[in-house]
Amino acid sequence: MQTKEKLLPLVEAVELATGQRPHLSTCIRWCTRGTKGIRLESHCLGGQRRLASPEAVLRFVEAVTVARNSIEVLPSMTPRQATLAANRAASQLAKRLGTS
């Protein structure tokens, strides 16, 4: 954490940074388990209260956005469909290379 960042109660920091007020359990999950392998930077005060800075929330949001946009979602295929598609692609490649 940067020394100039002001720590706020977790939900307040998220609300200030994003304009959204998620449930406390959602914010705690972002800190403990994370999402897309990324955790929200936070600090514990007195063992019970979590604090975060709005800047840390923005870094978290940016990192999750980058991670999510980097993942391509492919349509699911059955094993038979995948085999047929692979055979079709191999056949087309062989035709283009003239080795059929």
Order of alpha helices (4+ residues) and beta strands (2+ residues): beta-alpha-alpha-beta-beta-alpha-alpha
